[in-house]
Amino acid sequence: MLFRKDIPPACAYCGKGNSIGDGEVLCRRHGIVRLWDSCRVFRYDPYRRIPENEPRLKRVIIETN
């Protein structure tokens, strides 16, 4: 779910940073930081976050007589 309230802060999906590859983010305030770092200025941007996949539902075949 993209809009959960219990998402831990991380620079990977902060609105103040841009991914530059190699597990790093270019932050407007702190320069180059790691993806999973965070700071007090963290602002969640749901468009930057890739959510975990939901588990697939099992296919149930119902036989009728």
Secondary structure, DSSP 8 states (H G I E B T S, - for coil): -TT-S-----GGGBTTEEEEETTEEEETTTEEEETT---TT--B-TTT-----------------
